[in-house]
Amino acid sequence: MAKREFIDCGDTMMRKFKFIMLTAFALTILGNVASADDLAQENKADKNSVGEQEMEKATFGGGCFWGVEAAFRQINGVVSTSVGYIGGNKENPTYEEVCGKSTGHAEAVEILFDPSQVSYEKLLETFWANHDPTQLNRQGPDIGSQYRSAIFYHSNDQKTAAEKSVESLTAQGIFQRPIVTEIVSAGTYYLAEDYHQQYLEKRGLSTCGIKKP
């Protein structure tokens, strides 16, 4: 009987030992899988973070934002564009409020671009070429401070580039009248209503038809 009890006890201990070892092994495997998943997620997050850091923003006001947006969407290196309102004192303004000239906001285009493909200076060239920067608070038939010419810079480098660009254009006499474009720090940008986004492109048009100087 003693021998039998000893064998049963041994078998039980062996089964328990095997169970513990298998459980530990399984937990180790699961732990490694979880660690691998966590690492993959971290790597993905890092890549997304790096991708976002590689992109830069630029914001311009040059009259009706429909045509300004359409011009910038043609440039290689421009990742995305949107139209909205900036430079005023009214939170979450509507188009009607901005047109009422009481918000202080300008119609503007916000651009996300890849500086490895297109420089900020190139964006400035497009900005100057697609509106008349000598008209104060208007563009062609569109009159009001919401249509003002403005560069809303996002860094000191952008500010310097914008100022140098104005100096260069003035020295070359590109425009017959003085440039009145504002160069101001970008404040809060409010996205315009959905129907304004890519307005011309949705209608198969490329410009608003305003004659440039």
Long-range contacts (C-beta under 8 A, 24 or more apart in sequence): 54-114, 54-115, 54-116, 55-79, 55-112, 55-113, 55-114, 55-115, 56-112, 56-113, 56-114, 56-115, 56-120, 56-154, 57-110, 57-111, 57-112, 57-113, 57-154, 57-186, 58-110, 58-111, 58-113, 58-120, 58-123, 58-154, 58-158, 59-86, 59-108, 59-109, 59-110, 59-111, 59-151, 59-152, 59-153, 59-154, 59-186, 59-189, 60-108, 60-109, 60-111, 60-123, 60-127, 60-150, 60-151, 60-152, 61-86, 61-87, 61-106, 61-107, 61-108, 61-109, 61-147, 61-148, 61-149, 61-150, 61-151, 61-152, 61-182, 62-109, 62-127, 62-130, 62-131, 62-133, 62-139, 62-149, 62-150, 63-107, 63-131, 63-138, 63-139, 63-140, 63-142, 63-147, 63-149, 63-208, 63-210, 64-107, 64-139, 64-142, 64-147, 64-208, 64-210, 65-107, 65-108, 65-109, 65-192, 65-196, 66-196, 66-199, 66-200, 66-208, 67-130, 67-131, 67-200, 67-207, 67-208, 67-210, 68-107, 68-108, 68-109, 68-127, 68-130, 68-131, 69-109, 69-198, 69-199, 69-200, 70-198, 70-200, 70-201, 70-205, 70-206, 70-207, 71-126, 71-129, 71-130, 71-207, 72-109, 72-111, 72-123, 72-126, 73-198, 73-201, 75-113, 75-118, 75-122, 75-123, 75-126, 76-117, 76-118, 77-113, 77-114, 77-115, 77-116, 77-117, 77-118, 77-122, 78-111, 78-112, 78-113, 78-118, 78-123, 79-112, 79-113, 79-114, 80-111, 80-112, 81-109, 81-110, 81-111, 81-112, 81-198, 82-109, 82-110, 82-191, 82-192, 82-197, 83-107, 83-108, 83-109, 83-110, 83-191, 83-192, 83-196, 83-197, 83-199, 84-108, 84-109, 84-110, 84-189, 84-190, 84-191, 84-192, 85-146, 85-189, 85-190, 85-192, 86-110, 86-152, 86-186, 86-187, 86-188, 86-189, 86-190, 87-150, 87-152, 87-182, 87-184, 87-187, 91-188, 91-190, 92-190, 93-190, 94-193, 95-192, 95-193, 95-196, 98-146, 99-144, 99-146, 101-144, 101-145, 101-146, 103-146, 104-145, 105-146, 105-190, 106-145, 106-146, 106-147, 106-148, 106-150, 107-146, 107-147, 107-192, 108-150, 108-152, 108-189, 110-189, 120-157, 120-158, 120-161, 121-161, 121-165, 124-151, 124-161, 124-162, 124-165, 127-151, 128-165, 128-169, 128-174, 129-212, 130-212, 131-210, 131-212, 132-175, 132-210, 132-212, 132-213, 133-175, 133-179, 133-180, 133-181, 134-175, 134-176, 134-177, 134-178, 134-179, 134-180, 134-213, 135-180, 136-180, 139-210, 140-210, 140-211, 141-210, 142-210, 148-182, 149-179, 149-180, 149-181, 149-182, 150-181, 150-182, 150-183, 150-184, 151-181, 151-182, 151-183, 151-184, 152-184, 152-185, 152-186, 152-187, 152-189, 153-183, 153-184, 153-185, 153-186, 154-186, 159-183, 159-185, 175-213, 176-213
